[in-house]
Amino acid sequence: MDQSVEWTRAEVWKRKLLYPGHTLPTAAAPVAVAVGLAVHDHVFGPLAALLAFLAGWLIQLGGVLTDNYENLVQQPQDPEHPELVRALANGTLTLRGLRAAINACYGLALLVGIYLVTHAGIGVIVIGLLSVGASLAYSAGPFPIGRHGLADPLFFVFFGVVSVAGAYYVQAAPMHGAVLGSWLLPDALPAAAIALGIPVGALTTNILIIDDIRDRDFDAVKGKRTIAVRWGRKWSRVEYLALSLVAYLAPFALWLSSGFSAWVLLPLATLPLAVSTARDVLTRDRYEDLLPTTPRAGRLLLAYSGLLAAGTAMPGG
């Protein structure tokens, strides 16, 4: 797009702040997998699952907006996001409005969380507070994790394991006698809920790795010490391939050790998309060339997770 063209307010928010092609798949994928397991275990709760998705998406949006806010405060002439710099200059975007949007995201997530607490017990508070803390810690606070090369494990744990386990828990806890004052219920959090979060976390982290490879030159100027900056694109690509291997070996492990039927191998149908996406990650360096790869990786995550959910929901073999 011509850098001289002024974006409308709607374009700025949709294309540079809300990232629907990125945030929606990463919020929906863990909930879909949790729903599959809940159907398998006969504890499916549609309203709880929907609210878990909404809360997760709002928390992610809060983190994305916070990251952009911190970038604009610390880099007023940020060359990576010239559209946002121009939007601030012409009044289409304001830092005050961005702060209000951040507060709205976390505030709405809190309201959703209050209902889930009454529905599934105060164990939800632990999951929610940890998730909010992780989304803020990525770019804000005295030690922003994203600037010190520690974001990858954060994404793996919270957007994978914690998100799947949390979305399953809010569905299963009422079936196990959760009341307002109840704490974490072990029976409402089986090992499978943790295991299923591993491939989701792997593919979600791969989206971050693509962004870090794409943004390496900008991040180096900003002082961000991502893995791609510290050790180069080569090691980020090695990490990408390792996490892809984890994701595509996981269905076999689940089939052989967790009592699921062979239907749990359905995610293997996404291998062609995974291979084509990996090819781009391994061969492209330029910012412009890698821009389409992030939404493609989001589609891969969503397709994989949808098939994993469908396979998990089938009766065990």
BALOBA-1460 file (C-alpha; in Angstrom, 3 decimals):
// residues 317
<rec num="1" residu="m" x="0.000" y="0.000" z="0.000"/>
<rec num="2" residu="d" x="1.272" y="3.505" z="-0.831"/>
<rec num="3" residu="q" x="2.798" y="4.873" z="2.373"/>
<rec num="4" residu="s" x="1.565" y="8.371" z="1.461"/>
<rec num="5" residu="v" x="-2.093" y="7.324" z="1.561"/>
<rec num="6" residu="e" x="-3.903" y="8.358" z="4.721"/>
<rec num="7" residu="w" x="-5.824" y="5.586" z="6.439"/>
<rec num="8" residu="t" x="-9.272" y="6.110" z="7.899"/>
<rec num="9" residu="r" x="-9.865" y="5.592" z="11.601"/>
<rec num="10" residu="a" x="-11.567" y="2.249" z="10.873"/>
<rec num="11" residu="e" x="-8.618" y="1.067" z="8.765"/>
<rec num="12" residu="v" x="-6.120" y="2.030" z="11.448"/>
<rec num="13" residu="w" x="-7.986" y="0.109" z="14.137"/>
<rec num="14" residu="k" x="-8.777" y="-2.935" z="12.061"/>
<rec num="15" residu="r" x="-5.545" y="-3.379" z="10.124"/>
<rec num="16" residu="k" x="-2.937" y="-2.173" z="12.613"/>
<rec num="17" residu="l" x="-4.469" y="-2.546" z="16.075"/>
<rec num="18" residu="l" x="-7.136" y="-5.257" z="16.254"/>
<rec num="19" residu="y" x="-5.377" y="-7.743" z="13.922"/>
<rec num="20" residu="p" x="-8.479" y="-9.945" z="13.418"/>
<rec num="21" residu="g" x="-6.530" y="-12.349" z="11.191"/>
<rec num="22" residu="h" x="-4.136" y="-12.900" z="14.073"/>
<rec num="23" residu="t" x="-6.026" y="-12.458" z="17.344"/>
<rec num="24" residu="l" x="-9.220" y="-14.299" z="16.420"/>
<rec num="25" residu="p" x="-7.511" y="-17.596" z="15.452"/>
<rec num="26" residu="t" x="-5.243" y="-17.555" z="18.505"/>
<rec num="27" residu="a" x="-8.258" y="-16.945" z="20.762"/>
<rec num="28" residu="a" x="-10.571" y="-19.441" z="19.030"/>
<rec num="29" residu="a" x="-8.117" y="-22.326" z="18.587"/>
<rec num="30" residu="p" x="-7.647" y="-23.320" z="22.259"/>
<rec num="31" residu="v" x="-11.364" y="-23.000" z="22.969"/>
<rec num="32" residu="a" x="-12.212" y="-25.230" z="19.994"/>
<rec num="33" residu="v" x="-9.851" y="-27.925" z="21.290"/>
<rec num="34" residu="a" x="-11.271" y="-27.584" z="24.807"/>
<rec num="35" residu="v" x="-14.783" y="-27.990" z="23.399"/>
<rec num="36" residu="g" x="-13.711" y="-31.175" z="21.605"/>
<rec num="37" residu="l" x="-12.414" y="-32.652" z="24.857"/>
<rec num="38" residu="a" x="-15.498" y="-31.472" z="26.757"/>
<rec num="39" residu="v" x="-17.761" y="-33.237" z="24.234"/>
<rec num="40" residu="h" x="-15.639" y="-36.365" z="24.584"/>
<rec num="41" residu="d" x="-15.960" y="-36.202" z="28.387"/>
<rec num="42" residu="h" x="-19.685" y="-35.273" z="28.327"/>
<rec num="43" residu="v" x="-19.142" y="-31.930" z="30.079"/>
<rec num="44" residu="f" x="-19.682" y="-29.554" z="27.154"/>
<rec num="45" residu="g" x="-20.976" y="-26.156" z="28.237"/>
<rec num="46" residu="p" x="-21.717" y="-23.936" z="25.230"/>
<rec num="47" residu="l" x="-22.197" y="-20.672" z="27.128"/>
<rec num="48" residu="a" x="-19.087" y="-21.206" z="29.236"/>
<rec num="49" residu="a" x="-17.055" y="-22.018" z="26.111"/>
<rec num="50" residu="l" x="-18.322" y="-18.917" z="24.313"/>
<rec num="51" residu="l" x="-17.486" y="-16.707" z="27.276"/>
<rec num="52" residu="a" x="-14.044" y="-18.308" z="27.605"/>
<rec num="53" residu="f" x="-13.401" y="-17.402" z="23.970"/>
<rec num="54" residu="l" x="-14.620" y="-13.840" z="24.516"/>
<rec num="55" residu="a" x="-12.499" y="-13.361" z="27.636"/>
<rec num="56" residu="g" x="-9.435" y="-14.835" z="25.935"/>
<rec num="57" residu="w" x="-9.854" y="-12.639" z="22.881"/>
<rec num="58" residu="l" x="-10.318" y="-9.493" z="24.963"/>
<rec num="59" residu="i" x="-7.204" y="-10.274" z="27.003"/>
<rec num="60" residu="q" x="-5.231" y="-10.829" z="23.807"/>
<rec num="61" residu="l" x="-6.504" y="-7.558" z="22.357"/>
<rec num="62" residu="g" x="-5.501" y="-5.791" z="25.547"/>
<rec num="63" residu="g" x="-1.993" y="-7.156" z="25.140"/>
<rec num="64" residu="v" x="-1.786" y="-6.225" z="21.437"/>
<rec num="65" residu="l" x="-3.007" y="-2.684" z="22.107"/>
<rec num="66" residu="t" x="-0.602" y="-2.338" z="25.024"/>
<rec num="67" residu="d" x="2.269" y="-3.422" z="22.785"/>
<rec num="68" residu="n" x="1.357" y="-0.797" z="20.185"/>
<rec num="69" residu="y" x="0.920" y="1.849" z="22.875"/>
<rec num="70" residu="e" x="4.355" y="1.134" z="24.357"/>
<rec num="71" residu="n" x="5.920" y="1.192" z="20.890"/>
<rec num="72" residu="l" x="4.418" y="4.592" z="20.105"/>
<rec num="73" residu="v" x="5.450" y="6.051" z="23.457"/>
<rec num="74" residu="q" x="9.009" y="4.752" z="23.219"/>
<rec num="75" residu="q" x="9.403" y="5.185" z="19.446"/>
<rec num="76" residu="p" x="7.351" y="8.266" z="18.423"/>
<rec num="77" residu="q" x="8.697" y="7.996" z="14.865"/>
<rec num="78" residu="d" x="8.425" y="4.191" z="14.729"/>
<rec num="79" residu="p" x="9.510" y="3.230" z="11.158"/>
<rec num="80" residu="e" x="7.851" y="-0.167" z="11.520"/>
<rec num="81" residu="h" x="4.380" y="1.357" z="11.893"/>
<rec num="82" residu="p" x="4.329" y="4.571" z="9.811"/>
<rec num="83" residu="e" x="0.536" y="4.357" z="9.498"/>
<rec num="84" residu="l" x="0.165" y="4.651" z="13.283"/>
<rec num="85" residu="v" x="2.676" y="7.505" z="13.432"/>
<rec num="86" residu="r" x="0.729" y="9.433" z="10.782"/>
<rec num="87" residu="a" x="-2.575" y="8.595" z="12.498"/>
<rec num="88" residu="l" x="-1.249" y="10.123" z="15.724"/>
<rec num="89" residu="a" x="0.000" y="13.177" z="13.855"/>
<rec num="90" residu="n" x="-3.319" y="13.873" z="12.117"/>
<rec num="91" residu="g" x="-5.510" y="13.007" z="15.105"/>
<rec num="92" residu="t" x="-7.038" y="9.840" z="13.644"/>
<rec num="93" residu="l" x="-5.517" y="8.021" z="16.606"/>
<rec num="94" residu="t" x="-4.680" y="9.346" z="20.075"/>
<rec num="95" residu="l" x="-2.690" y="7.809" z="22.904"/>
<rec num="96" residu="r" x="-5.573" y="8.645" z="25.219"/>
<rec num="97" residu="g" x="-7.963" y="6.729" z="22.979"/>
<rec num="98" residu="l" x="-5.551" y="3.822" z="22.852"/>
<rec num="99" residu="r" x="-5.322" y="3.742" z="26.657"/>
<rec num="100" residu="a" x="-9.122" y="3.815" z="26.862"/>
<rec num="101" residu="a" x="-9.338" y="0.848" z="24.476"/>
<rec num="102" residu="i" x="-6.813" y="-1.095" z="26.589"/>
<rec num="103" residu="n" x="-8.830" y="-0.424" z="29.744"/>
<rec num="104" residu="a" x="-12.047" y="-1.386" z="27.950"/>
<rec num="105" residu="c" x="-10.589" y="-4.728" z="26.833"/>
<rec num="106" residu="y" x="-9.431" y="-5.690" z="30.307"/>
<rec num="107" residu="g" x="-12.584" y="-4.271" z="31.908"/>
<rec num="108" residu="l" x="-14.885" y="-6.285" z="29.659"/>
<rec num="109" residu="a" x="-12.750" y="-9.390" z="30.220"/>
<rec num="110" residu="l" x="-13.191" y="-8.806" z="33.966"/>
<rec num="111" residu="l" x="-16.973" y="-8.664" z="33.591"/>
<rec num="112" residu="v" x="-16.957" y="-11.929" z="31.659"/>
<rec num="113" residu="g" x="-14.676" y="-13.388" z="34.330"/>
<rec num="114" residu="i" x="-17.093" y="-12.439" z="37.104"/>
<rec num="115" residu="y" x="-19.804" y="-14.548" z="35.478"/>
<rec num="116" residu="l" x="-17.410" y="-17.443" z="34.972"/>
<rec num="117" residu="v" x="-16.411" y="-17.280" z="38.649"/>
<rec num="118" residu="t" x="-20.048" y="-17.663" z="39.704"/>
<rec num="119" residu="h" x="-20.368" y="-20.480" z="37.164"/>
<rec num="120" residu="a" x="-17.147" y="-22.430" z="37.781"/>
<rec num="121" residu="g" x="-15.714" y="-21.252" z="41.107"/>
<rec num="122" residu="i" x="-12.856" y="-18.988" z="42.105"/>
<rec num="123" residu="g" x="-10.306" y="-21.178" z="40.357"/>
<rec num="124" residu="v" x="-11.208" y="-19.025" z="37.343"/>
<rec num="125" residu="i" x="-9.642" y="-16.042" z="39.118"/>
<rec num="126" residu="v" x="-6.243" y="-17.752" z="39.092"/>
<rec num="127" residu="i" x="-6.468" y="-18.506" z="35.366"/>
<rec num="128" residu="g" x="-7.724" y="-15.021" z="34.529"/>
<rec num="129" residu="l" x="-5.188" y="-13.075" z="36.580"/>
<rec num="130" residu="l" x="-2.288" y="-15.114" z="35.237"/>
<rec num="131" residu="s" x="-3.505" y="-14.562" z="31.674"/>
<rec num="132" residu="v" x="-3.933" y="-10.800" z="32.123"/>
<rec num="133" residu="g" x="-0.520" y="-10.597" z="33.771"/>
<rec num="134" residu="a" x="1.075" y="-12.487" z="30.880"/>
<rec num="135" residu="s" x="-0.537" y="-10.258" z="28.239"/>
<rec num="136" residu="l" x="0.699" y="-7.121" z="30.003"/>
<rec num="137" residu="a" x="4.141" y="-8.512" z="30.800"/>
<rec num="138" residu="y" x="4.879" y="-9.021" z="27.107"/>
<rec num="139" residu="s" x="5.455" y="-5.315" z="26.467"/>
<rec num="140" residu="a" x="4.767" y="-3.356" z="29.677"/>
<rec num="141" residu="g" x="6.202" y="-3.109" z="33.157"/>
<rec num="142" residu="p" x="9.788" y="-2.836" z="34.419"/>
<rec num="143" residu="f" x="10.882" y="-5.996" z="32.586"/>
<rec num="144" residu="p" x="8.865" y="-6.387" z="29.359"/>
<rec num="145" residu="i" x="9.314" y="-10.011" z="28.401"/>
<rec num="146" residu="g" x="9.006" y="-9.406" z="24.665"/>
<rec num="147" residu="r" x="12.041" y="-7.104" z="24.725"/>
<rec num="148" residu="h" x="14.249" y="-9.714" z="26.391"/>
<rec num="149" residu="g" x="13.719" y="-12.756" z="24.191"/>
<rec num="150" residu="l" x="11.441" y="-14.556" z="26.659"/>
<rec num="151" residu="a" x="8.125" y="-14.220" z="24.845"/>
<rec num="152" residu="d" x="8.253" y="-17.639" z="23.177"/>
<rec num="153" residu="p" x="7.740" y="-19.735" z="26.340"/>
<rec num="154" residu="l" x="5.130" y="-17.215" z="27.487"/>
<rec num="155" residu="f" x="3.121" y="-17.722" z="24.287"/>
<rec num="156" residu="f" x="3.531" y="-21.498" z="24.430"/>
<rec num="157" residu="v" x="2.286" y="-21.760" z="28.003"/>
<rec num="158" residu="f" x="-0.498" y="-19.180" z="28.046"/>
<rec num="159" residu="f" x="-1.882" y="-19.286" z="24.506"/>
<rec num="160" residu="g" x="-1.601" y="-23.065" z="24.447"/>
<rec num="161" residu="v" x="-1.618" y="-25.021" z="27.695"/>
<rec num="162" residu="v" x="-3.327" y="-22.476" z="29.967"/>
<rec num="163" residu="s" x="-5.914" y="-21.417" z="27.376"/>
<rec num="164" residu="v" x="-6.997" y="-24.977" z="26.534"/>
<rec num="165" residu="a" x="-7.003" y="-26.043" z="30.183"/>
<rec num="166" residu="g" x="-8.892" y="-22.912" z="31.264"/>
<rec num="167" residu="a" x="-11.552" y="-23.235" z="28.547"/>
<rec num="168" residu="y" x="-12.060" y="-26.894" z="29.488"/>
<rec num="169" residu="y" x="-12.146" y="-26.108" z="33.207"/>
<rec num="170" residu="v" x="-14.969" y="-23.563" z="32.987"/>
<rec num="171" residu="q" x="-17.080" y="-26.175" z="31.178"/>
<rec num="172" residu="a" x="-16.231" y="-29.123" z="33.429"/>
<rec num="173" residu="a" x="-16.127" y="-27.492" z="36.876"/>
<rec num="174" residu="p" x="-19.930" y="-27.118" z="37.240"/>
<rec num="175" residu="m" x="-20.294" y="-30.823" z="36.431"/>
<rec num="176" residu="h" x="-17.987" y="-31.595" z="39.354"/>
<rec num="177" residu="g" x="-19.847" y="-29.564" z="41.925"/>
<rec num="178" residu="a" x="-18.199" y="-26.150" z="41.604"/>
<rec num="179" residu="v" x="-19.765" y="-23.439" z="43.746"/>
<rec num="180" residu="l" x="-18.863" y="-19.796" z="44.166"/>
<rec num="181" residu="g" x="-16.320" y="-20.507" z="46.889"/>
<rec num="182" residu="s" x="-14.761" y="-23.592" z="45.338"/>
<rec num="183" residu="w" x="-11.087" y="-23.692" z="44.450"/>
<rec num="184" residu="l" x="-9.456" y="-25.593" z="41.588"/>
<rec num="185" residu="l" x="-11.157" y="-28.978" z="41.214"/>
<rec num="186" residu="p" x="-8.686" y="-31.716" z="40.164"/>
<rec num="187" residu="d" x="-11.408" y="-33.792" z="38.487"/>
<rec num="188" residu="a" x="-12.291" y="-30.813" z="36.288"/>
<rec num="189" residu="l" x="-8.756" y="-30.561" z="34.889"/>
<rec num="190" residu="p" x="-7.631" y="-33.944" z="33.501"/>
<rec num="191" residu="a" x="-4.162" y="-34.560" z="32.077"/>
<rec num="192" residu="a" x="-5.607" y="-34.588" z="28.556"/>
<rec num="193" residu="a" x="-6.576" y="-30.912" z="28.912"/>
<rec num="194" residu="i" x="-2.913" y="-30.115" z="29.516"/>
<rec num="195" residu="a" x="-1.621" y="-32.428" z="26.776"/>
<rec num="196" residu="l" x="-3.964" y="-31.010" z="24.149"/>
<rec num="197" residu="g" x="-2.637" y="-27.531" z="24.847"/>
<rec num="198" residu="i" x="0.874" y="-28.516" z="23.750"/>
<rec num="199" residu="p" x="0.332" y="-28.610" z="19.956"/>
<rec num="200" residu="v" x="-1.884" y="-25.506" z="20.172"/>
<rec num="201" residu="g" x="0.872" y="-23.698" z="22.050"/>
<rec num="202" residu="a" x="3.467" y="-24.850" z="19.528"/>
<rec num="203" residu="l" x="1.588" y="-23.512" z="16.506"/>
<rec num="204" residu="t" x="0.657" y="-20.294" z="18.297"/>
<rec num="205" residu="t" x="4.287" y="-19.677" z="19.224"/>
<rec num="206" residu="n" x="5.183" y="-20.224" z="15.574"/>
<rec num="207" residu="i" x="3.066" y="-17.184" z="14.690"/>
<rec num="208" residu="l" x="5.197" y="-15.106" z="17.075"/>
<rec num="209" residu="i" x="8.376" y="-16.541" z="15.537"/>
<rec num="210" residu="i" x="7.242" y="-15.480" z="12.063"/>
<rec num="211" residu="d" x="6.611" y="-11.966" z="13.354"/>
<rec num="212" residu="d" x="10.045" y="-11.884" z="15.023"/>
<rec num="213" residu="i" x="11.803" y="-13.008" z="11.834"/>
<rec num="214" residu="r" x="9.854" y="-10.440" z="9.818"/>
<rec num="215" residu="d" x="10.491" y="-7.605" z="12.309"/>
<rec num="216" residu="r" x="14.106" y="-8.474" z="13.142"/>
<rec num="217" residu="d" x="15.684" y="-5.349" z="11.654"/>
<rec num="218" residu="f" x="13.108" y="-3.035" z="13.263"/>
<rec num="219" residu="d" x="13.438" y="-4.802" z="16.630"/>
<rec num="220" residu="a" x="17.226" y="-4.485" z="16.572"/>
<rec num="221" residu="v" x="16.920" y="-0.699" z="16.178"/>
<rec num="222" residu="k" x="14.378" y="-0.555" z="19.027"/>
<rec num="223" residu="g" x="16.612" y="-2.579" z="21.348"/>
<rec num="224" residu="k" x="14.274" y="-5.569" z="21.473"/>
<rec num="225" residu="r" x="16.309" y="-8.722" z="22.076"/>
<rec num="226" residu="t" x="14.101" y="-11.354" z="20.474"/>
<rec num="227" residu="i" x="15.601" y="-14.708" z="19.544"/>
<rec num="228" residu="a" x="15.804" y="-13.549" z="15.922"/>
<rec num="229" residu="v" x="17.780" y="-10.483" z="17.037"/>
<rec num="230" residu="r" x="20.027" y="-12.264" z="19.532"/>
<rec num="231" residu="w" x="20.936" y="-15.329" z="17.515"/>
<rec num="232" residu="g" x="19.735" y="-14.528" z="14.030"/>
<rec num="233" residu="r" x="16.975" y="-15.730" z="11.759"/>
<rec num="234" residu="k" x="18.614" y="-19.162" z="11.453"/>
<rec num="235" residu="w" x="17.907" y="-20.103" z="15.066"/>
<rec num="236" residu="s" x="14.375" y="-18.734" z="14.901"/>
<rec num="237" residu="r" x="13.805" y="-21.015" z="11.924"/>
<rec num="238" residu="v" x="15.230" y="-23.975" z="13.827"/>
<rec num="239" residu="e" x="12.794" y="-23.205" z="16.655"/>
<rec num="240" residu="y" x="9.940" y="-22.911" z="14.158"/>
<rec num="241" residu="l" x="10.697" y="-26.346" z="12.696"/>
<rec num="242" residu="a" x="11.083" y="-27.899" z="16.160"/>
<rec num="243" residu="l" x="7.702" y="-26.591" z="17.299"/>
<rec num="244" residu="s" x="6.108" y="-27.741" z="14.034"/>
<rec num="245" residu="l" x="7.508" y="-31.209" z="14.694"/>
<rec num="246" residu="v" x="6.011" y="-31.145" z="18.197"/>
<rec num="247" residu="a" x="2.623" y="-30.168" z="16.783"/>
<rec num="248" residu="y" x="2.555" y="-32.932" z="14.173"/>
<rec num="249" residu="l" x="3.869" y="-35.674" z="16.451"/>
<rec num="250" residu="a" x="1.345" y="-34.759" z="19.162"/>
<rec num="251" residu="p" x="-1.660" y="-36.469" z="17.483"/>
<rec num="252" residu="f" x="0.246" y="-39.769" z="17.413"/>
<rec num="253" residu="a" x="1.133" y="-39.410" z="21.096"/>
<rec num="254" residu="l" x="-2.476" y="-38.607" z="21.965"/>
<rec num="255" residu="w" x="-3.732" y="-41.591" z="19.970"/>
<rec num="256" residu="l" x="-1.279" y="-44.050" z="21.508"/>
<rec num="257" residu="s" x="-1.299" y="-42.891" z="25.115"/>
<rec num="258" residu="s" x="-4.452" y="-40.914" z="25.942"/>
<rec num="259" residu="g" x="-7.305" y="-43.233" z="24.966"/>
<rec num="260" residu="f" x="-8.468" y="-41.250" z="21.950"/>
<rec num="261" residu="s" x="-9.518" y="-42.944" z="18.729"/>
<rec num="262" residu="a" x="-7.583" y="-42.724" z="15.477"/>
<rec num="263" residu="w" x="-9.773" y="-39.717" z="14.607"/>
<rec num="264" residu="v" x="-7.366" y="-37.643" z="16.698"/>
<rec num="265" residu="l" x="-4.969" y="-37.937" z="13.732"/>
<rec num="266" residu="l" x="-7.218" y="-35.631" z="11.687"/>
<rec num="267" residu="p" x="-4.896" y="-32.600" z="12.108"/>
<rec num="268" residu="l" x="-2.405" y="-34.356" z="9.861"/>
<rec num="269" residu="a" x="-4.640" y="-33.252" z="6.974"/>
<rec num="270" residu="t" x="-3.210" y="-29.752" z="7.461"/>
<rec num="271" residu="l" x="0.336" y="-30.888" z="6.630"/>
<rec num="272" residu="p" x="0.299" y="-29.419" z="3.082"/>
<rec num="273" residu="l" x="-0.544" y="-25.977" z="4.481"/>
<rec num="274" residu="a" x="2.079" y="-26.442" z="7.209"/>
<rec num="275" residu="v" x="4.747" y="-27.339" z="4.637"/>
<rec num="276" residu="s" x="3.948" y="-24.379" z="2.366"/>
<rec num="277" residu="t" x="3.966" y="-21.995" z="5.336"/>
<rec num="278" residu="a" x="7.262" y="-23.417" z="6.608"/>
<rec num="279" residu="r" x="8.771" y="-23.000" z="3.145"/>
<rec num="280" residu="d" x="8.003" y="-19.280" z="3.260"/>
<rec num="281" residu="v" x="9.444" y="-18.988" z="6.774"/>
<rec num="282" residu="l" x="12.655" y="-20.731" z="5.703"/>
<rec num="283" residu="t" x="13.211" y="-18.828" z="2.459"/>
<rec num="284" residu="r" x="11.869" y="-15.297" z="2.952"/>
<rec num="285" residu="d" x="13.608" y="-12.498" z="4.827"/>
<rec num="286" residu="r" x="12.043" y="-9.248" z="3.679"/>
<rec num="287" residu="y" x="9.366" y="-7.616" z="5.822"/>
<rec num="288" residu="e" x="6.989" y="-7.218" z="2.872"/>
<rec num="289" residu="d" x="7.404" y="-10.843" z="1.757"/>
<rec num="290" residu="l" x="6.608" y="-12.230" z="5.198"/>
<rec num="291" residu="l" x="3.575" y="-10.036" z="5.884"/>
<rec num="292" residu="p" x="1.093" y="-12.552" z="4.353"/>
<rec num="293" residu="t" x="2.702" y="-15.436" z="6.260"/>
<rec num="294" residu="t" x="1.360" y="-14.441" z="9.678"/>
<rec num="295" residu="p" x="-2.352" y="-14.686" z="8.722"/>
<rec num="296" residu="r" x="-1.577" y="-17.917" z="6.854"/>
<rec num="297" residu="a" x="-0.049" y="-19.327" z="10.048"/>
<rec num="298" residu="g" x="-3.195" y="-18.190" z="11.874"/>
<rec num="299" residu="r" x="-5.330" y="-20.122" z="9.411"/>
<rec num="300" residu="l" x="-3.095" y="-23.156" z="9.884"/>
<rec num="301" residu="l" x="-3.540" y="-22.934" z="13.663"/>
<rec num="302" residu="l" x="-7.309" y="-22.646" z="13.318"/>
<rec num="303" residu="a" x="-7.609" y="-25.523" z="10.824"/>
<rec num="304" residu="y" x="-5.351" y="-27.762" z="12.893"/>
<rec num="305" residu="s" x="-7.220" y="-26.981" z="16.105"/>
<rec num="306" residu="g" x="-10.635" y="-27.466" z="14.497"/>
<rec num="307" residu="l" x="-9.625" y="-30.901" z="13.242"/>
<rec num="308" residu="l" x="-8.022" y="-31.767" z="16.572"/>
<rec num="309" residu="a" x="-11.249" y="-30.764" z="18.302"/>
<rec num="310" residu="a" x="-13.322" y="-32.914" z="15.937"/>
<rec num="311" residu="g" x="-11.020" y="-35.891" z="16.386"/>
<rec num="312" residu="t" x="-10.906" y="-35.521" z="20.158"/>
<rec num="313" residu="a" x="-14.678" y="-35.391" z="20.400"/>
<rec num="314" residu="m" x="-14.997" y="-38.875" z="18.892"/>
<rec num="315" residu="p" x="-15.492" y="-41.795" z="21.307"/>
<rec num="316" residu="g" x="-12.234" y="-43.452" z="22.364"/>
<rec num="317" residu="g" x="-10.966" y="-46.463" z="20.510"/>
